[in-house]
Amino acid sequence: FTLIEVLVTTGVLIFLSSTLLLYGHSSKSQIALFKEQAKIINTILRAKSLALTAYNQDGSPCAYGIHFGKDQDENWEFRIFKDLDVNGSAADCSTADHKYSDAPSPNNEDSETPLVNKLNTGLKFTEPIGFTDMVFIPPDPSVIISPPPSGDNAILEITDADGNFKIIKINSFGQVTTQ
């Protein structure tokens, strides 16, 4: 081989290696976004499923919901909660407010569901998220999003530090779509 051929071959190998390294970093952040998107969708569908299976069972809550917010360390979290009446029971569901309460009460404690999920480090919701609570009321289930979204869909956008994002849309019927 001549010196020029060796230099050209080395240059091509360096270019391909650097491209592979950059692609690997980009795909790792995309995988983190996909995993977080799937975790949020799974939590939404679990709350919807809990609402449907709890309908007409003795002692079951009025509804199940999901609360999106920040913890005391300003990290994003989302949690499943029981929606109960003003007395903390399911006796009179017409008095349920269909919102999450920070006060210690039975609607914050549920041994059957994982309560708190946090977004992975480096990921965040694009602010403002537009709503904080989503409640599934059996038997339909009817969906109450509060505060109500400005359009037809409630939209969650998850972003990473590189500017990559994934979108989750939930309509007023509880249908979940992604982009």
BELMORA-V335888 format. One record per pair of residues at least 12 apart in sequence whose C-alpha atoms are under 10 Angstrom apart, sorted by the first residue. I is the first residue (numbers start at 1). J is the second residue. If there is no record, write none. Layout:
BEGIN
[[I | J] [I | J]]
END
This chain:
BEGIN
[[26 | 162] [26 | 164] [29 | 122] [29 | 123] [29 | 159] [29 | 160] [29 | 161] [29 | 162] [29 | 163] [29 | 164] [29 | 165] [30 | 159] [30 | 160] [30 | 162] [30 | 164] [30 | 165] [30 | 166] [32 | 120] [32 | 121] [32 | 122] [32 | 123] [32 | 160] [33 | 119] [33 | 120] [33 | 123] [33 | 124] [33 | 158] [33 | 159] [33 | 160] [33 | 164] [33 | 165] [33 | 166] [33 | 167] [34 | 158] [34 | 165] [34 | 166] [35 | 120] [36 | 118] [36 | 119] [36 | 120] [36 | 123] [36 | 158] [36 | 166] [37 | 119] [37 | 156] [37 | 157] [37 | 158] [37 | 165] [37 | 166] [37 | 167] [37 | 168] [37 | 178] [37 | 179] [38 | 168] [38 | 178] [39 | 117] [39 | 118] [39 | 119] [40 | 66] [40 | 78] [40 | 79] [40 | 117] [40 | 118] [40 | 119] [40 | 156] [40 | 168] [41 | 168] [41 | 169] [41 | 170] [41 | 176] [41 | 177] [41 | 178] [43 | 65] [43 | 66] [43 | 78] [43 | 79] [43 | 80] [43 | 113] [43 | 114] [43 | 115] [43 | 117] [44 | 64] [44 | 65] [44 | 66] [44 | 67] [44 | 78] [44 | 79] [44 | 80] [44 | 134] [44 | 135] [44 | 136] [44 | 170] [44 | 174] [44 | 175] [44 | 176] [45 | 136] [45 | 174] [45 | 175] [45 | 176] [46 | 64] [46 | 65] [46 | 66] [46 | 80] [46 | 113] [47 | 63] [47 | 64] [47 | 65] [47 | 66] [47 | 79] [47 | 80] [47 | 81] [47 | 82] [47 | 113] [47 | 134] [47 | 135] [47 | 136] [48 | 63] [48 | 64] [48 | 65] [48 | 66] [48 | 80] [48 | 134] [48 | 135] [48 | 136] [48 | 137] [48 | 138] [48 | 140] [48 | 141] [48 | 142] [48 | 143] [48 | 174] [49 | 64] [49 | 136] [49 | 138] [49 | 141] [50 | 63] [50 | 64] [50 | 65] [50 | 80] [50 | 82] [50 | 112] [50 | 113] [50 | 136] [50 | 137] [50 | 138] [51 | 63] [51 | 64] [51 | 65] [51 | 82] [51 | 83] [51 | 135] [51 | 136] [51 | 137] [51 | 138] [51 | 139] [51 | 140] [51 | 141] [51 | 142] [52 | 64] [52 | 136] [52 | 137] [52 | 138] [52 | 139] [52 | 140] [52 | 141] [53 | 138] [53 | 139] [54 | 138] [54 | 139] [55 | 137] [55 | 138] [55 | 139] [55 | 140] [55 | 141] [56 | 138] [56 | 139] [58 | 90] [58 | 91] [59 | 89] [59 | 90] [59 | 91] [60 | 82] [60 | 83] [60 | 84] [60 | 89] [60 | 90] [60 | 91] [61 | 81] [61 | 82] [61 | 83] [61 | 84] [61 | 85] [61 | 88] [61 | 89] [61 | 90] [61 | 91] [61 | 93] [61 | 96] [61 | 106] [61 | 107] [61 | 137] [61 | 138] [62 | 82] [62 | 83] [62 | 84] [62 | 85] [62 | 89] [62 | 90] [62 | 91] [62 | 92] [62 | 93] [62 | 94] [62 | 95] [62 | 96] [62 | 98] [62 | 135] [62 | 136] [62 | 137] [62 | 138] [63 | 81] [63 | 82] [63 | 83] [63 | 84] [63 | 85] [63 | 90] [63 | 93] [63 | 96] [63 | 98] [63 | 107] [63 | 135] [63 | 136] [63 | 137] [63 | 138] [63 | 139] [63 | 141] [63 | 142] [63 | 143] [64 | 80] [64 | 81] [64 | 82] [64 | 83] [64 | 84] [64 | 98] [64 | 99] [64 | 100] [64 | 107] [64 | 134] [64 | 135] [64 | 136] [64 | 137] [64 | 138] [65 | 79] [65 | 80] [65 | 81] [65 | 82] [65 | 83] [65 | 98] [65 | 99] [65 | 100] [65 | 107] [65 | 133] [65 | 134] [65 | 135] [65 | 136] [65 | 137] [65 | 143] [65 | 144] [65 | 145] [66 | 78] [66 | 79] [66 | 80] [66 | 81] [66 | 82] [66 | 83] [66 | 99] [66 | 100] [66 | 115] [66 | 116] [66 | 132] [66 | 133] [66 | 134] [66 | 135] [66 | 136] [66 | 145] [67 | 79] [67 | 80] [67 | 81] [67 | 99] [67 | 100] [67 | 101] [67 | 115] [67 | 116] [67 | 131] [67 | 132] [67 | 133] [67 | 134] [67 | 135] [67 | 146] [68 | 80] [68 | 100] [68 | 116] [68 | 117] [68 | 118] [68 | 125] [68 | 129] [68 | 131] [68 | 132] [68 | 133] [68 | 134] [68 | 156] [69 | 118] [69 | 125] [69 | 129] [69 | 131] [69 | 132] [69 | 133] [70 | 118] [71 | 118] [75 | 118] [75 | 119] [75 | 120] [75 | 121] [75 | 123] [75 | 124] [75 | 125] [76 | 117] [76 | 118] [76 | 119] [76 | 120] [76 | 121] [76 | 123] [76 | 124] [76 | 125] [77 | 115] [77 | 116] [77 | 117] [77 | 118] [77 | 119] [77 | 120] [77 | 124] [77 | 125] [78 | 115] [78 | 116] [78 | 117] [78 | 118] [78 | 119] [78 | 132] [78 | 133] [79 | 100] [79 | 108] [79 | 113] [79 | 114] [79 | 115] [79 | 116] [79 | 117] [79 | 118] [79 | 133] [80 | 100] [80 | 107] [80 | 108] [80 | 109] [80 | 110] [80 | 113] [80 | 114] [80 | 115] [80 | 116] [80 | 117] [80 | 133] [80 | 134] [80 | 135] [81 | 99] [81 | 100] [81 | 101] [81 | 106] [81 | 107] [81 | 108] [81 | 109] [81 | 110] [81 | 113] [81 | 114] [81 | 115] [81 | 116] [81 | 133] [81 | 134] [81 | 135] [82 | 98] [82 | 99] [82 | 100] [82 | 105] [82 | 106] [82 | 107] [82 | 108] [82 | 109] [82 | 110] [82 | 113] [82 | 135] [82 | 136] [83 | 96] [83 | 97] [83 | 98] [83 | 99] [83 | 100] [83 | 101] [83 | 106] [83 | 107] [83 | 108] [83 | 135] [83 | 136] [83 | 137] [84 | 96] [84 | 97] [84 | 98] [84 | 99] [84 | 100] [84 | 105] [84 | 106] [84 | 107] [85 | 97] [85 | 98] [85 | 107] [87 | 105] [87 | 106] [88 | 105] [88 | 106] [88 | 107] [89 | 106] [89 | 107] [93 | 137] [98 | 133] [98 | 134] [98 | 135] [98 | 136] [98 | 137] [98 | 143] [98 | 144] [98 | 145] [98 | 146] [99 | 132] [99 | 133] [99 | 134] [99 | 135] [99 | 144] [99 | 145] [99 | 146] [99 | 147] [100 | 132] [100 | 133] [100 | 134] [100 | 135] [100 | 146] [119 | 158] [120 | 160] [121 | 160] [121 | 161] [122 | 159] [122 | 160] [122 | 161] [122 | 162] [123 | 158] [123 | 159] [123 | 160] [123 | 161] [123 | 162] [123 | 163] [123 | 164] [123 | 165] [124 | 157] [124 | 158] [124 | 159] [124 | 160] [124 | 161] [124 | 165] [125 | 156] [125 | 157] [125 | 158] [125 | 159] [125 | 160] [125 | 165] [125 | 166] [125 | 167] [126 | 155] [126 | 156] [126 | 157] [126 | 158] [126 | 159] [126 | 160] [126 | 165] [126 | 167] [127 | 156] [127 | 157] [127 | 158] [128 | 156] [128 | 157] [129 | 149] [129 | 154] [129 | 155] [129 | 156] [129 | 157] [129 | 158] [130 | 145] [130 | 146] [130 | 147] [130 | 148] [130 | 149] [130 | 150] [130 | 154] [130 | 155] [130 | 156] [131 | 145] [131 | 146] [131 | 147] [131 | 148] [131 | 149] [131 | 150] [131 | 154] [131 | 155] [131 | 156] [132 | 145] [132 | 146] [132 | 147] [132 | 148] [132 | 154] [133 | 145] [133 | 146] [133 | 147] [133 | 148] [134 | 146] [134 | 147] [134 | 148] [134 | 154] [134 | 170] [134 | 172] [134 | 174] [135 | 174] [136 | 172] [136 | 173] [136 | 174] [140 | 173] [140 | 174] [141 | 173] [141 | 174] [142 | 172] [142 | 173] [142 | 174] [143 | 170] [143 | 171] [143 | 172] [143 | 173] [143 | 174] [143 | 175] [144 | 171] [144 | 172] [144 | 173] [144 | 174] [145 | 170] [145 | 171] [145 | 172] [145 | 174] [148 | 172] [149 | 171] [149 | 172] [151 | 171] [152 | 169] [152 | 170] [152 | 171] [152 | 172] [153 | 168] [153 | 169] [153 | 170] [153 | 171] [153 | 172] [153 | 173] [153 | 174] [153 | 175] [153 | 176] [153 | 177] [154 | 168] [154 | 169] [154 | 170] [154 | 171] [154 | 172] [154 | 174] [154 | 176] [155 | 167] [155 | 168] [155 | 169] [155 | 170] [155 | 171] [155 | 176] [155 | 177] [155 | 178] [156 | 168] [156 | 169] [156 | 170] [156 | 178] [157 | 169] [157 | 178] [157 | 179] [165 | 179] [166 | 178] [166 | 179] [167 | 179]]
END
